């Protein structure tokens, strides 16, 4: 009867069978009766599913202990930490009796390649992405998935890092630093304002041979940030073709109905209706540019040139310009700037469109 109560209440230790040292979680390799663990890692350890004889006995208080080379590994509760490269033995103990042993090999393979990628693009304010690491090591390849990198930002006002997630919290440029031990990589990331509104007028009416700004309406986060807008003329079967190639005076020539610069200024060269697109960030809008005839009061001489010479004490000036067939006379005014005079009519040149010289050029010579 005393033996029964001794087993039941733990005064006498039962026979324990089926003890097996198991590593749970973490990254390890089972290799020829030893566990291979990467230096710096912590794993969980367990005695497995064991049985007691007799089965009514009180469950024993088993614990793990480092049996030798205690500087290589350390054990706290059911956690084992690999401190430095080397070998060590651990055991499952019931009181002072070792029930099962295992050999632990701690390694520190050389990193041959360390690459970082993002789950999602990180380009605009507010973008957020998970950071993924790809590690190559020279030995014990199965340990690669156990490498946990630490991440940081060179500018927390642009990029904010929490664990393995990075978020664009400002506008500008910052480096995402990925580090393991003494090995480090840096990825430069440029964050632009987030454009949440980009609007054009439905149609712009522009006179031929004149320019007009599109005045795109843009809203950003953070608010009132400058952002680049790109413009282009689209090909469309419904509207006029912008680019035309034809034989001219100098051979095969290319002309454009309209031209748009990076500031949104439209230059209207040829009559027609053209489809355009403006894009900034992830936003875009389309509009029409309708080029109509130039109002007479807005006509200007084109390709204006002059040359002069002094002969016999007189100033001879020759003016030249391209003729516009809508004009049948040109008034030329002059003034003496030194004397502070106002402009006065010098001559009036009348034009007969049927007698315009080759090249559509007009010229006038006057002497002062």
Buried (B, 14 or more C-beta within 10 A) or exposed (E): EEEEEBBBEBEBBBEBEEBEBEBEEBBBBEEEEBBBBBBBBEBEBBBEEBEBEEEEBBEBEBBBEBBEBEEBBBBEEEBBBBBEEBEBBBBBBBEEEEBBEBBBBBBBBEBEEBEBEBEEEBBBBEBBBEBEBEBBBEEBEEBBEBBEBEBBBBBEEBBBBEEBEBBBBBBEEBBBBBBBEEBEBEBEBEBBBBBBEBBBBEEBEBBBBBBBEBEBEBBBBEEEBEBEBEBEBEEBEEBBBBEEEEEEEEEEEEEBBBBBEEEBEBBBBBEBBBBBBBBBBEBBBEBBBBBEEBEEEEBEBEEEEEEEEEEEEEEBBEBBBEBBEEEEEBEBEBEEEEEEEEEEEBEEEEBEEEEEEEEEEBEBEEEE
